[in-house]
Amino acid sequence: ENSLQKTSTCSSVNPPGIFVSPYALNLSSFTKLIKRLQEKYPEFSRQKIVAAVQEVRRNNKGILSGLAISSIEEKASAIL
């Protein structure tokens, strides 16, 4: 029961309504990745950057776990 409560509270909805599973990428890592991409590409909105990360996930059979953050950043950069 306790693990189910943790699971439900770990899920996150990022504006504007983009769901990112905590199992796909650690949320603190996700935040760090988005921040790095925003610093690297200030001309792109957060929404566009998150969409690029989601495309990386789709291209990787729907998961990000197992990929290094630097690898995800490179692939998202190529998309942007």
The 8 nearest C-alpha neighbors of each residue, nearest first, counted from 0:
[[1, 3, 2, 4, 5, 6, 7, 8],
 [0, 2, 4, 3, 5, 6, 7, 8],
 [3, 1, 5, 4, 0, 6, 7, 8],
 [4, 2, 6, 0, 5, 1, 7, 8],
 [3, 5, 1, 7, 2, 6, 8, 0],
 [4, 6, 2, 8, 3, 7, 9, 1],
 [7, 5, 3, 9, 4, 8, 2, 10],
 [6, 8, 4, 5, 9, 10, 3, 2],
 [7, 9, 5, 6, 10, 4, 11, 3],
 [10, 8, 6, 7, 5, 21, 11, 26],
 [11, 9, 8, 21, 7, 20, 6, 12],
 [10, 12, 19, 18, 13, 9, 20, 21],
 [13, 11, 18, 16, 17, 19, 14, 10],
 [12, 14, 17, 16, 15, 18, 11, 19],
 [15, 13, 16, 17, 12, 46, 18, 45],
 [14, 16, 17, 13, 46, 12, 18, 45],
 [15, 17, 14, 13, 12, 18, 11, 19],
 [18, 16, 13, 12, 15, 14, 19, 49],
 [19, 17, 12, 13, 11, 16, 20, 10],
 [18, 20, 11, 21, 12, 17, 23, 10],
 [19, 21, 22, 23, 10, 18, 11, 24],
 [20, 22, 23, 25, 24, 10, 26, 9],
 [23, 21, 20, 24, 25, 64, 62, 19],
 [24, 22, 63, 20, 62, 21, 64, 25],
 [23, 25, 22, 21, 64, 63, 26, 29],
 [24, 26, 28, 21, 27, 29, 22, 23],
 [27, 25, 29, 28, 21, 24, 30, 11],
 [26, 28, 30, 29, 25, 31, 24, 32],
 [29, 27, 31, 25, 26, 30, 32, 24],
 [28, 30, 26, 32, 27, 31, 25, 24],
 [29, 31, 27, 33, 28, 32, 26, 34],
 [30, 32, 28, 34, 29, 33, 27, 35],
 [33, 31, 29, 35, 34, 30, 28, 36],
 [32, 34, 36, 30, 35, 31, 37, 29],
 [33, 35, 37, 31, 32, 36, 30, 38],
 [36, 34, 32, 38, 37, 33, 31, 39],
 [35, 37, 39, 33, 38, 34, 40, 32],
 [38, 36, 34, 40, 41, 39, 35, 33],
 [39, 37, 35, 36, 40, 41, 34, 33],
 [38, 40, 36, 37, 35, 41, 34, 76],
 [39, 41, 37, 42, 38, 43, 36, 79],
 [42, 40, 37, 43, 38, 39, 44, 36],
 [41, 43, 40, 44, 37, 39, 38, 45],
 [44, 42, 41, 40, 47, 45, 48, 37],
 [43, 45, 47, 46, 48, 42, 41, 37],
 [46, 44, 48, 47, 49, 43, 37, 33],
 [45, 47, 49, 44, 48, 50, 15, 14],
 [48, 46, 50, 44, 45, 49, 43, 51],
 [49, 47, 45, 51, 50, 46, 44, 52],
 [48, 50, 52, 46, 51, 47, 45, 53],
 [49, 51, 53, 47, 48, 52, 46, 54],
 [50, 52, 54, 48, 75, 53, 49, 78],
 [53, 51, 55, 49, 54, 50, 75, 56],
 [52, 54, 56, 50, 55, 51, 49, 57],
 [53, 55, 57, 51, 56, 52, 58, 50],
 [56, 54, 52, 58, 53, 57, 75, 59],
 [55, 57, 53, 61, 59, 62, 54, 58],
 [58, 56, 61, 54, 59, 55, 60, 53],
 [57, 59, 55, 56, 60, 54, 61, 62],
 [58, 60, 56, 57, 61, 62, 55, 63],
 [61, 59, 57, 58, 62, 56, 63, 55],
 [60, 62, 57, 56, 59, 58, 63, 23],
 [63, 61, 56, 23, 60, 64, 59, 57],
 [62, 64, 23, 56, 66, 24, 65, 59],
 [65, 63, 66, 23, 62, 24, 22, 67],
 [64, 66, 63, 67, 62, 24, 68, 23],
 [67, 65, 64, 63, 70, 68, 71, 69],
 [66, 68, 70, 69, 71, 65, 64, 63],
 [67, 69, 71, 70, 72, 66, 32, 28],
 [70, 68, 72, 67, 71, 73, 66, 32],
 [69, 71, 67, 73, 72, 68, 74, 66],
 [72, 70, 68, 74, 69, 73, 75, 67],
 [71, 73, 69, 75, 70, 74, 76, 68],
 [74, 72, 76, 70, 71, 75, 69, 77],
 [73, 75, 77, 71, 76, 72, 70, 55],
 [76, 74, 78, 72, 51, 77, 52, 73],
 [77, 75, 73, 79, 78, 74, 72, 36],
 [76, 78, 74, 75, 79, 73, 72, 51],
 [79, 77, 75, 76, 51, 74, 54, 55],
 [78, 76, 77, 75, 51, 48, 47, 43]]
